[in-house]
């Protein structure tokens, strides 16, 4: 299989020039065989020159240059194989089968709901199929499908895409994407919310999440209007339900045939169940703690009502000493050790703030179960791993996860998902705590500790857990970390991930060297014996 997959790759992309042209087409950069670059999530910029040298630079972290041969290069394969990092690896042969999906590019469907470059995409999907990838994940953007008129839906490009996927024998994970695309790290296209929604927002910006300075975030709608009829006579959750129900009717044949294996329901920024507490568009930079996002009039009204019910009307406000987007916890009166986050008022506010998140998930997933009865449904949580080693876990608190050192903030979310029979999709399974410490020691990050906590919160209530990588991953060390998290060693209950989705299909992934490592990873996830695969 290793030989056939690489041969198929070389047949579909017979020369380096064709690969560069393809990457140019899908990255939006000028077409040049001498020099081409494209961005991937996480701030990396890959530059491909005529000498087959790939330069990877990280913003603010300097630049390194390494030789990564492209398809069709004459580089000696033995030298390439020997240059790849070797590491001790656990034998995953005979371990449970974990399906592997690959996210499709963000711009695979354009703003007119037309499929971009169906021939090129088909070739890439054939390459993925050649290494036994189980399927692909695709965002169905609200801003494309219901773009101009309420309850007028255009699914044409998605139908053509789904037909290609079905014809190749692949499965589909489909994301109901009720957020905008653009403005976040890794976003290479711009897909705003529907025009008719933005027109409402022009006259009533309180339909969006709002920060302390009154800045609205147009990435998604505030949960404060879940039950407010401010969207041309409909509430936000009614709008989401109508969209999901129409999708289910439109693609009934793909549900019946089993091609659509899972629906992931977007419930916040980036499709994740969280507040948009660290928006790049408002100046946030890693590892800032972020800011609370409850200043729209609808959420503030609910906060004041909660304070009145509690009997302390003066608690009907958000903290005034919680710093700004790029603060560190110890710089604030609220998040510092012994700070107000653990006061009577602080506990009241954080309970309310996090319960708003849980209630939103509860409402939307109840309706998703009505729309997609009998279909696997998933919800995505983000891995807020910075400041995890501090007492307050400030970045998690502003995101809506009430998870300080003395409290399990993910158990209530897991219980809510359990109530609806919904799987949890979690990010950052490829990150190592040591690597985070080396890069940003001041961030007090612990992705491994966070992953372990969240996985166990879900497994303790017996809900399926899927995952995806948070940043681009092409190396064996990252893949090994994913495998270890997917299938924990010596787990007495034999627990493992239900699926893994790779972020994301791009020209770098299918470069020969990277793709051989990816094939090796897929074999491990499928429980097959892994050996060093030849490059030709």
C-alpha positions as CSV (number, residue, x, y, z in Angstrom):
1,X,0.0,0.0,0.0
2,X,2.9,2.4,0.7
3,X,4.3,2.0,-2.7
4,X,1.0,2.3,-4.5
5,X,0.0,5.4,-2.5
6,X,3.2,7.2,-3.4
7,X,3.0,6.1,-7.0
8,X,-0.6,7.5,-7.2
9,X,0.7,10.7,-5.7
10,X,3.4,11.0,-8.4
11,X,0.9,10.2,-11.1
12,X,-1.5,12.9,-9.9
13,X,1.3,15.4,-9.3
14,X,4.0,14.4,-11.7
15,X,6.2,17.4,-11.2
16,X,7.1,19.9,-8.5
17,X,5.9,22.7,-10.8
18,X,2.4,21.3,-10.8
19,X,2.3,21.0,-7.0
20,X,3.4,24.6,-6.7
21,X,0.8,25.7,-9.2
22,X,-1.8,23.9,-7.2
23,X,-0.7,25.4,-3.9
24,X,-0.8,28.8,-5.5
25,X,-4.4,28.2,-6.7
26,X,-5.6,27.3,-3.2
27,X,-3.6,29.8,-1.2
28,X,-4.5,33.0,-3.1
29,X,-0.8,33.9,-3.7
30,X,0.5,34.9,-7.1
31,X,1.4,32.0,-9.3
32,X,5.1,31.6,-9.6
33,X,7.2,28.5,-10.2
34,X,10.2,30.3,-8.7
35,X,8.7,31.3,-5.4
36,X,5.4,30.5,-3.7
37,X,4.2,30.7,-0.1
38,X,1.1,29.8,1.8
39,X,0.0,30.2,5.4
40,X,-1.3,27.4,7.6
41,X,-2.9,27.5,11.0
42,X,-0.6,28.5,13.8
43,X,1.3,31.3,12.1
44,X,3.7,29.1,10.0
45,X,4.6,30.4,6.5
46,X,6.0,27.9,4.1
47,X,7.9,29.2,1.2
48,X,8.7,27.0,-1.8
49,X,11.5,28.0,-4.1
50,X,12.9,26.6,-7.3
51,X,15.6,24.8,-5.3
52,X,13.0,22.7,-3.5
53,X,13.9,24.3,-0.2
54,X,11.0,24.9,2.2
55,X,11.5,27.8,4.5
56,X,9.3,27.7,7.6
57,X,9.1,30.9,9.7
58,X,7.1,31.5,12.8
59,X,6.0,35.0,13.4
60,X,8.0,36.5,16.2
61,X,10.2,33.4,16.6
62,X,12.7,33.9,13.8
63,X,13.1,31.7,10.8
64,X,14.5,28.3,10.0
65,X,15.3,26.7,6.7
66,X,15.1,23.0,6.0
67,X,15.2,20.8,2.9
68,X,11.8,19.2,2.3
69,X,11.8,17.6,-1.1
70,X,8.6,17.9,-3.2
71,X,6.9,15.4,-5.4
72,X,9.0,14.7,-8.4
73,X,12.3,15.9,-6.9
74,X,15.4,14.0,-7.6
75,X,16.6,14.0,-4.0
76,X,17.9,10.6,-3.0
77,X,15.2,8.8,-1.2
78,X,17.5,7.0,1.2
79,X,19.0,10.3,2.4
80,X,15.5,11.6,2.9
81,X,14.5,8.7,5.0
82,X,17.6,8.8,7.0
83,X,17.2,12.5,7.7
84,X,13.8,12.1,9.2
85,X,13.8,12.1,13.0
86,X,13.8,8.6,14.5
87,X,12.1,8.0,17.8
88,X,11.1,5.1,19.9
89,X,7.5,4.2,19.2
90,X,4.9,2.0,20.9
91,X,3.6,-0.8,18.8
92,X,0.0,0.0,17.9
93,X,-0.6,-3.2,16.0
94,X,-3.8,-4.9,17.2
95,X,-5.1,-1.8,19.1
96,X,-8.6,-0.6,18.5
97,X,-9.5,0.9,15.1
98,X,-9.9,4.7,15.3
99,X,-11.3,6.3,12.1
100,X,-9.2,9.1,10.6
101,X,-10.8,12.0,8.8
102,X,-9.2,15.0,7.1
103,X,-10.6,18.6,7.2
104,X,-11.1,20.0,3.7
105,X,-9.7,23.5,2.9
106,X,-11.8,26.4,4.2
107,X,-12.3,27.8,0.7
108,X,-13.3,24.6,-1.1
109,X,-16.8,26.1,-1.5
110,X,-16.9,29.8,-2.6
111,X,-19.2,32.6,-1.5
112,X,-21.6,31.7,-4.4
113,X,-21.9,28.1,-3.0
114,X,-20.0,26.7,-6.0
115,X,-17.3,24.0,-5.7
116,X,-13.9,25.4,-6.4
117,X,-11.6,23.2,-8.6
118,X,-13.5,19.9,-8.4
119,X,-10.9,18.1,-10.5
120,X,-8.0,19.2,-8.2
121,X,-10.0,18.2,-5.1
122,X,-10.9,14.8,-6.6
123,X,-7.2,14.1,-7.1
124,X,-6.4,15.1,-3.5
125,X,-9.2,12.9,-2.2
126,X,-7.9,10.0,-4.2
127,X,-4.6,10.4,-2.6
128,X,-6.2,10.4,0.9
129,X,-8.2,7.3,-0.1
130,X,-5.0,5.5,-1.2
131,X,-3.8,5.5,2.4
132,X,-7.2,4.3,3.8
133,X,-8.3,7.6,5.3
134,X,-11.9,7.1,6.4
135,X,-13.4,10.3,5.3
136,X,-13.3,14.1,5.3
137,X,-14.8,17.0,7.3
138,X,-16.4,19.9,5.7
139,X,-17.9,23.2,7.0
140,X,-21.3,24.1,5.8
141,X,-21.2,27.8,6.2
142,X,-24.4,29.6,7.3
143,X,-23.0,32.8,5.7
144,X,-22.9,31.0,2.3
145,X,-26.1,28.9,2.4
146,X,-28.6,31.4,3.9
147,X,-26.6,34.4,2.7
148,X,-29.2,36.9,1.4
149,X,-32.7,36.0,2.5
150,X,-34.0,34.3,5.7
151,X,-35.0,30.7,5.1
152,X,-33.8,30.7,1.5
153,X,-31.1,28.1,1.3
154,X,-28.6,27.3,-1.4
155,X,-26.8,23.9,-1.0
156,X,-25.7,23.4,-4.6
157,X,-21.9,23.4,-4.2
158,X,-22.2,21.1,-1.2
159,X,-24.3,18.6,-3.1
160,X,-21.6,18.4,-5.8
161,X,-18.9,17.9,-3.2
162,X,-20.8,15.3,-1.4
163,X,-21.3,13.3,-4.6
164,X,-17.6,13.3,-5.2
165,X,-16.9,12.1,-1.7
166,X,-19.6,9.4,-2.0
167,X,-18.2,8.2,-5.4
168,X,-14.8,7.7,-3.9
169,X,-16.1,5.6,-1.0
170,X,-15.3,8.1,1.7
171,X,-17.5,9.2,4.6
172,X,-18.4,12.8,5.7
173,X,-18.3,14.7,8.9
174,X,-20.3,17.8,8.4
175,X,-20.1,20.9,10.5
176,X,-23.0,23.2,10.9
177,X,-20.9,26.4,10.9
178,X,-22.9,29.3,12.4
179,X,-19.8,31.5,12.8
180,X,-17.8,33.7,10.4
181,X,-14.6,32.6,8.8
182,X,-11.8,35.2,8.7
183,X,-9.8,37.0,11.3
184,X,-8.5,34.0,13.3
185,X,-5.1,32.3,13.0
186,X,-5.2,30.0,10.0
187,X,-8.2,31.6,8.3
188,X,-7.2,32.1,4.6
189,X,-10.7,33.0,3.4
190,X,-13.4,35.4,4.5
191,X,-16.9,34.2,5.0
192,X,-19.0,36.6,7.1
193,X,-22.4,35.9,8.7
194,X,-25.4,36.1,6.3
195,X,-25.9,39.6,4.9
196,X,-29.4,39.8,6.3
197,X,-28.0,39.1,9.8
198,X,-25.3,41.8,9.4
199,X,-28.0,44.3,8.4
200,X,-29.8,43.6,11.7
201,X,-26.4,44.0,13.5
202,X,-25.8,47.4,11.9
203,X,-28.9,48.7,13.7
204,X,-28.6,46.5,16.8
205,X,-25.0,45.5,17.5
206,X,-26.1,43.8,20.7
207,X,-26.9,40.7,18.7
208,X,-23.1,40.0,18.9
209,X,-20.9,39.3,21.9
210,X,-19.5,42.5,23.3
211,X,-16.4,43.2,25.4
212,X,-16.0,45.7,28.3
213,X,-15.1,48.6,26.0
214,X,-18.3,48.1,24.0
215,X,-16.6,46.4,20.9
216,X,-18.9,44.0,19.2
217,X,-17.5,40.7,17.8
218,X,-19.2,39.8,14.5
219,X,-17.8,36.3,14.5
220,X,-21.0,34.8,16.0
221,X,-24.2,35.7,17.7
222,X,-24.4,36.3,21.4
223,X,-26.1,33.6,23.4
224,X,-28.1,36.4,24.9
225,X,-30.5,36.2,21.9
226,X,-31.1,32.5,22.0
227,X,-34.7,33.2,23.1
228,X,-35.1,36.8,21.8
229,X,-37.1,37.3,18.6
230,X,-34.7,39.8,17.0
231,X,-33.8,38.0,13.8
232,X,-36.8,38.9,11.6
233,X,-39.2,37.4,14.0
234,X,-37.2,34.4,14.9
235,X,-34.9,33.6,17.9
236,X,-31.3,32.6,17.3
237,X,-32.0,28.9,18.2
238,X,-35.0,28.9,15.8
239,X,-32.7,30.1,13.0
240,X,-30.2,27.4,13.8
241,X,-32.9,24.7,13.9
242,X,-34.5,25.8,10.6
243,X,-31.0,25.6,9.0
244,X,-30.3,22.2,10.4
245,X,-33.7,20.8,9.5
246,X,-33.4,22.1,5.9
247,X,-30.0,20.4,5.6
248,X,-31.4,17.1,6.8
249,X,-34.2,17.2,4.2
250,X,-31.9,18.4,1.4
251,X,-29.4,15.6,1.9
252,X,-31.7,12.8,3.0
253,X,-30.1,10.4,0.5
254,X,-26.6,10.9,2.0
255,X,-28.0,10.2,5.5
256,X,-29.9,7.1,4.4
257,X,-26.8,5.7,2.6
258,X,-24.6,6.3,5.6
259,X,-22.2,8.7,3.7
260,X,-22.8,11.4,6.3
261,X,-21.3,9.7,9.4
262,X,-21.5,12.6,11.8
263,X,-22.9,16.1,12.3
264,X,-20.8,18.5,14.4
265,X,-22.9,21.5,15.6
266,X,-21.1,24.8,15.8
267,X,-22.1,26.7,19.0
268,X,-19.6,29.6,19.2
269,X,-16.5,31.1,17.6
270,X,-14.6,28.7,15.4
271,X,-17.5,26.4,15.8
272,X,-16.5,25.7,19.4
273,X,-18.6,25.9,22.5
274,X,-16.9,28.8,24.2
275,X,-17.1,32.6,24.4
276,X,-15.0,34.6,21.9
277,X,-12.7,35.7,24.7
278,X,-9.4,35.9,22.8
279,X,-10.2,37.6,19.4
280,X,-7.2,38.4,17.3
281,X,-9.2,41.2,15.7
282,X,-9.3,43.0,19.0
283,X,-5.6,42.8,19.6
284,X,-5.3,39.5,21.6
285,X,-1.9,37.8,21.4
286,X,-0.9,34.5,23.0
287,X,-0.7,33.9,25.9
288,X,-3.1,36.7,27.0
289,X,-5.8,35.8,29.4
290,X,-8.6,37.2,27.3
291,X,-11.6,39.2,28.4
292,X,-15.1,38.3,29.6
293,X,-17.7,38.7,26.7
294,X,-21.0,39.4,28.4
295,X,-21.5,43.1,27.8
296,X,-24.3,43.0,25.2
297,X,-27.6,44.3,26.6
298,X,-29.2,40.8,26.5
299,X,-26.6,39.0,28.6
300,X,-26.3,42.0,31.0
301,X,-30.0,41.9,31.6
302,X,-29.8,38.2,32.5
303,X,-26.8,38.9,34.8
304,X,-28.7,41.6,36.6
305,X,-31.7,39.3,37.0
306,X,-29.6,36.5,38.4
307,X,-28.1,39.0,40.9
308,X,-31.6,40.1,42.0
309,X,-32.7,36.5,42.5
310,X,-29.6,35.9,44.6
311,X,-30.5,38.9,46.7
312,X,-27.4,41.0,45.8
313,X,-28.4,43.4,43.1
314,X,-24.9,45.1,43.2
315,X,-23.5,41.8,41.8
316,X,-25.3,42.4,38.6
317,X,-22.1,43.5,36.8
318,X,-19.0,41.9,35.3
319,X,-15.7,42.1,37.2
320,X,-13.9,45.5,36.9
321,X,-10.4,44.3,37.9
322,X,-10.0,41.4,35.4
323,X,-7.4,43.1,33.3
324,X,-7.4,43.2,29.5
325,X,-6.9,40.8,26.6
326,X,-3.1,40.5,27.0
327,X,-2.8,40.6,30.7
328,X,-1.2,37.9,32.8
329,X,-3.2,36.5,35.8
330,X,-0.8,37.9,38.4
331,X,-1.3,41.4,36.9
332,X,-5.0,41.5,37.8
333,X,-6.9,41.7,41.1
334,X,-9.4,39.2,39.9
335,X,-7.2,36.3,38.6
336,X,-4.1,36.6,40.8
337,X,-3.6,34.0,43.5
338,X,-6.1,34.7,46.2
339,X,-7.9,37.1,43.9
340,X,-11.5,37.9,43.6
341,X,-12.3,35.0,41.3
342,X,-12.6,33.0,44.5
343,X,-14.6,35.5,46.5
344,X,-18.3,35.2,47.1
345,X,-19.0,37.6,44.2
346,X,-16.4,36.0,42.0
347,X,-17.9,32.5,42.5
348,X,-21.4,33.9,41.8
349,X,-20.3,35.6,38.5
350,X,-18.3,32.6,37.2
351,X,-21.1,30.2,38.0
352,X,-23.5,32.4,36.0
353,X,-21.1,33.0,33.1
354,X,-20.3,29.3,32.7
355,X,-23.9,28.3,33.1
356,X,-24.9,30.5,30.2
357,X,-22.5,28.4,28.1
358,X,-24.0,25.1,29.3
359,X,-27.5,26.4,28.8
360,X,-26.7,27.4,25.2
361,X,-25.3,24.0,24.4
362,X,-28.4,22.4,26.0
363,X,-30.8,24.4,23.9
364,X,-29.0,23.9,20.5
365,X,-28.3,20.2,21.0
366,X,-31.9,19.5,21.9
367,X,-32.9,20.9,18.6
368,X,-30.1,19.2,16.8
369,X,-31.3,15.9,18.0
370,X,-34.8,16.7,16.6
371,X,-33.3,17.6,13.2
372,X,-30.8,14.7,13.0
373,X,-32.6,11.9,14.8
374,X,-30.6,8.7,14.5
375,X,-27.4,10.5,13.4
376,X,-24.2,10.8,15.4
377,X,-23.9,14.4,16.7
378,X,-20.8,16.0,18.1
379,X,-19.9,19.3,19.9
380,X,-16.4,20.8,19.8
381,X,-14.5,22.2,22.8
382,X,-11.3,24.2,22.4
383,X,-8.1,23.4,24.3
384,X,-7.4,26.5,26.4
385,X,-4.2,25.2,27.8
386,X,-2.3,28.4,28.7
387,X,-2.3,29.4,32.4
388,X,-3.5,25.9,33.2
389,X,-0.7,25.6,35.8
390,X,-1.9,28.6,37.8
391,X,-4.6,28.5,40.5
392,X,-7.3,30.5,38.6
393,X,-6.9,29.1,35.1
394,X,-7.7,32.6,33.9
395,X,-7.8,32.0,30.1
396,X,-10.3,29.1,30.7
397,X,-12.5,31.3,32.9
398,X,-12.9,34.1,30.3
399,X,-13.7,31.4,27.7
400,X,-16.5,30.1,29.9
401,X,-14.9,27.1,31.4
402,X,-15.2,27.4,35.2
403,X,-12.1,25.3,35.8
404,X,-9.9,26.8,38.6
405,X,-7.6,24.4,40.5
406,X,-10.2,23.5,43.0
407,X,-13.1,22.8,40.6
408,X,-13.7,20.5,37.6
409,X,-15.1,22.9,35.0
410,X,-15.6,20.3,32.3
411,X,-17.8,17.8,34.2
412,X,-21.0,20.0,33.8
413,X,-20.4,20.2,30.1
414,X,-19.8,16.5,29.8
415,X,-23.0,15.9,31.7
416,X,-24.9,18.2,29.4
417,X,-23.5,16.3,26.3
418,X,-24.4,13.0,28.0
419,X,-28.0,14.2,28.4
420,X,-28.3,14.6,24.6
421,X,-26.2,11.6,23.6
422,X,-23.7,13.9,22.0
423,X,-20.0,13.1,21.4
424,X,-17.2,15.5,22.5
425,X,-14.7,16.7,20.0
426,X,-11.6,18.1,21.7
427,X,-8.5,19.9,20.3
428,X,-4.7,20.1,21.0
429,X,-4.0,16.3,21.4
430,X,-0.7,16.7,19.6
431,X,0.8,19.3,21.9
432,X,3.4,18.5,24.5
433,X,3.7,20.5,27.8
434,X,7.5,20.5,27.6
435,X,7.4,22.1,24.1
436,X,5.0,24.7,25.3
437,X,7.3,25.5,28.2
438,X,10.3,25.9,25.9
439,X,8.5,28.3,23.6
440,X,6.5,30.4,26.1
441,X,7.6,29.6,29.6
442,X,5.7,32.5,31.0
443,X,2.4,31.0,29.8
444,X,2.3,28.3,32.4
445,X,0.7,26.0,29.8
446,X,-0.1,22.3,30.3
447,X,-1.9,20.9,27.2
448,X,-1.2,17.3,28.4
449,X,-2.8,17.9,31.8
450,X,-5.8,19.6,30.1
451,X,-6.3,16.8,27.6
452,X,-6.2,14.2,30.4
453,X,-8.7,16.1,32.4
454,X,-11.2,16.6,29.6
455,X,-10.9,13.1,28.2
456,X,-11.6,11.7,31.7
457,X,-14.5,14.1,32.3
458,X,-16.1,12.7,29.1
459,X,-15.2,9.1,29.7
460,X,-16.5,9.2,33.3
461,X,-20.0,9.8,31.9
462,X,-19.5,7.3,29.0
463,X,-19.7,9.7,26.1
464,X,-17.6,9.2,22.9
465,X,-14.6,11.4,22.6
466,X,-13.2,12.4,19.2
467,X,-10.3,14.8,18.7
468,X,-8.3,16.9,16.3
469,X,-5.0,18.7,16.2
470,X,-4.9,22.4,17.1
471,X,-1.9,23.2,15.0
472,X,-0.4,21.8,11.7
473,X,1.3,18.5,12.4
474,X,3.7,16.8,9.9
475,X,6.3,15.2,12.2
476,X,6.5,11.8,13.8
477,X,6.8,13.2,17.3
478,X,3.5,15.0,17.0
479,X,1.8,12.0,15.4
480,X,3.1,9.8,18.2
481,X,1.6,12.1,20.8
482,X,-1.8,11.9,19.1
483,X,-1.6,8.1,19.0
484,X,-0.7,8.0,22.7
485,X,-3.7,10.2,23.6
486,X,-6.0,8.3,21.2
487,X,-5.2,4.9,22.8
488,X,-4.0,5.5,26.4
489,X,-1.4,2.9,27.4
490,X,-2.6,0.3,30.0
491,X,-6.1,1.9,30.4
492,X,-7.9,-0.8,32.4
493,X,-11.2,-0.1,30.6
494,X,-9.6,0.0,27.1
495,X,-10.9,3.5,26.4
496,X,-9.9,5.2,23.3
497,X,-10.9,8.0,20.9
498,X,-13.9,7.4,18.8
499,X,-12.4,9.2,15.8
500,X,-9.6,11.7,14.9
501,X,-9.8,14.5,12.4
502,X,-6.6,15.9,10.9
503,X,-6.4,19.7,10.5
504,X,-6.1,20.3,7.5
505,X,-5.7,19.2,3.9
506,X,-3.1,21.4,2.2
507,X,-0.2,21.2,-0.1
508,X,2.3,20.7,2.7
509,X,0.5,17.5,3.9
510,X,0.7,15.8,0.5
511,X,4.4,16.6,-0.1
512,X,6.0,13.2,-0.4
513,X,8.0,13.3,2.8
514,X,5.1,14.5,4.9
515,X,2.6,12.2,3.3
516,X,4.7,9.1,4.1
517,X,4.6,10.1,7.8
518,X,0.9,10.7,7.6
519,X,0.3,7.3,6.1
520,X,2.3,5.8,8.9
521,X,0.1,7.6,11.4
522,X,-3.1,6.4,9.8
523,X,-1.9,2.8,10.1
524,X,-1.3,3.3,13.8
525,X,-4.7,4.8,14.3
526,X,-6.2,1.8,12.5
527,X,-4.3,-0.6,14.7
528,X,-2.2,-1.9,11.8
529,X,1.5,-2.9,12.1
530,X,3.7,0.1,11.4
531,X,7.0,-0.2,9.6
532,X,9.2,2.5,8.0
533,X,7.6,3.1,4.6
534,X,9.6,3.6,1.4
535,X,9.4,7.0,-0.3
536,X,9.1,5.5,-3.8
